[in-house]
Amino acid sequence: MQFGDGDFNDAFCEPLESEFQPLLDFETEVLREAPHNDIALLTQRIRRSFLDYVRQGVMLRVVRRYRLYLPQYRDFAEYCKLALGRSHFYCKRIIQAAEVCLELIKSKFRVLPTSVAQALPLVKFAKVDEYGDSQLCDKWQSVVDGLPPEAITAVKIQETLDDNPEDRARQVRIGGKAYQILQQKAAEAGIAVSKYLEMLISGDEPPDDENNDDNETELTAEKAEICDRAEAYVKTNPKRGFAKAKDDRKSVERSIYSDTSSDSS
């Protein structure tokens, strides 16, 4: 069985026996020793498995850095899609998360982010300044000091590192039909959905486009007649219509300008 272009899906694809056989063998090995397994050994292996994303990131970084995907794939993005069944964006996130965790390991931390989601909020603090320093260790220390290891989650990390908790985005579940209505109303008002919701909650009125025509010039009967003649001429003389309409438009503009000048005087 072969996978199609980017059609790999963990939930629905039938796994290749040769590729996933080690997992089946591992299950057999663990179950064969049950219930007399060495709990210390199992605990050690479980803890190590929490950091499997770091191994993935290291391997992905090598593939990308040395272009090992050539010549089978055009670029790293195609390799991620066709060879791994993952998006280019997600694979880059794994690399970033792995680099964060490795830096924390080198800084002698014993408690570490146990998933990509936990490591990602720290990425922006891992940037090194002109003096060779970064905020990563200080920020992670604040997480470790403020939370017991079993309470550390991606959400808690984000909350701990958030300098502006009042501006933090919140998730609200909205039905599909209700969201479509919100999208339509926001589009009609010419603003984003989030901004439209804020206005509704605060009781403000959405902007009214009908009141934004103060700068439009109202045509007099004479100027409207010129425009009507131009439009009729375009319909009956399509070849010369554009030039004629352009001349008539200039006539209207000169008339408007002269009226404006006389009003101001």
Salt bridges, closest charged atoms under 4 A:
ASP10 OD2 - ARG86 NH2 2.68
GLU29 OE2 - ARG45 NH1 3.77
ASP52 OD1 - ARG55 NH1 3.07
ASP75 OD2 - ARG74 NE 3.78
GLU78 OE2 - ARG74 NH1 2.91
GLU99 OE2 - ARG61 NH1 3.58
ASP162 OD2 - ARG168 NE 2.80
GLU225 OE2 - ARG229 NH1 3.65
GLU231 OE2 - LYS235 NZ 3.68
ASP248 OD1 - LYS244 NZ 3.83
GLU253 OE2 - ARG249 NE 3.32
ASP259 OD2 - LYS223 NZ 2.61
